[in-house]
Amino acid sequence: MAGLGQGRGSAVPVWLAEDDLGCIICQELLDWPATLPCGHSFCRRCLEGLWGARGAGRRWACPTCREGAAQQPRLRKNTLLQDLADKYRRAARELEASSDSAPCPGPGSSPDFSLTLRPRRCPALPRLLISDTAAGKIRDILRDLEEIQKKLRENVTRKEASEAQTQGELPEAPSSSSCPLPDQSHLAPKRASQFAQWAIHPTFNLKSLSCSLEVSTDSRTVTVSHRLQPYRWSCERFSTSQVLCSQALFSGKHYWEVDTRNCSHWAVGVASWEMSRDQVLGRTMDSCCVEWKGTNQLSAWHMVKETVLGSDRPGVVGIWLNLEEGKLAFYSVDNQEKLLYECAISASSPLHPAFWLYGLHPGNYLIIKQVKV
């Protein structure tokens, strides 16, 4: 790689993902970014909204590292981050519109750095290497592949449903499989959830992902890996087989569902981003979950205390987080909603959907489902 001492005519590629210029509170590109004394940056409106929703105590603390002050710090715009975010937005719009690539800068022109987009969870083909015609053909091919994949899923599902009716029961999915099976939940009629209007569809945060797990391209399926993944070290990464979602929930009402049928040992719930990365879900004061031990026991963990709920295993778990009333509830929603556990919860910092796939059986996986509206 060439050094920084090159002439001004040279362009140095800078690889940026949307996460690099994102706010962890709203999960969008930074807008009027404010950098706190600790060095972490957020949208000003997000910080003010979060701080306004907090009670007494470390009210002005940083949402990431919890460093804070007794009085609200004066928020100043980080003009460099704002400029980068604006350039990213413009370039992303150009990619979306499939506009012609701009010519490379000539000798003596500026800027000295070329910005190469790497959109979050959406690998993009280099625009400088393909024409619009080639890009159109690629889109057509991808569309055809998606249609073929959809038809194959439908054929497999119909065949399995027919066999199940012949045998008088649904086929049981193997506990260990590297590829998710087709969703069979539609075989049994299921009405829309009473919480559907508050449904969210969280996505796994790769920075928190344990090296024993891997995530699908749509960031909604997490699988126990057959081998340790060579992820770059990060103090935000769990040492155990856990992962948080990117969405930070600090107010309002939220609901999501998790398909647990293809994981023999699991826990699902919520945790703050500050949860210690060497501890496990439910065993900290800032996390709560329901847990299937794989030994015919379902438990709830809240305030570091276990409550045994029974021996029935829920295939799909619905999580209802009502921060307006300070309530967290877990439901079994296989065919109808059945309350499993409810507790009072207070969040001094944003909560994130949290997952633990223990037992480490290769191929076990959890899926964040699309909630039926």
Secondary structure by P-SEA (a helix, b strand, c coil): cccccccccbbbbbbbcccccccccccccccccccccccccccaaaaaaaaaaccccccccccccccccccccbbbbaaaaaaaaaaaaaaaaaaaacccccccccccccccbbbbbbcccccccccccccaaaaaaaaaaaaaaaaaaaaaaaaaaaaaaaaaaaacccccccccccccccccccccccccccccccbbbbbbccccccccccccccccccccccccccccccccccccccccccccccccbbbbbbbccccccbbbbbbcccccccccccccccccccccccccccccccccbbbbcccccccbbbbbbccccbbbbbbbcccbbbbcbbbbbbbcccccbbbbbcccccccccccccccc
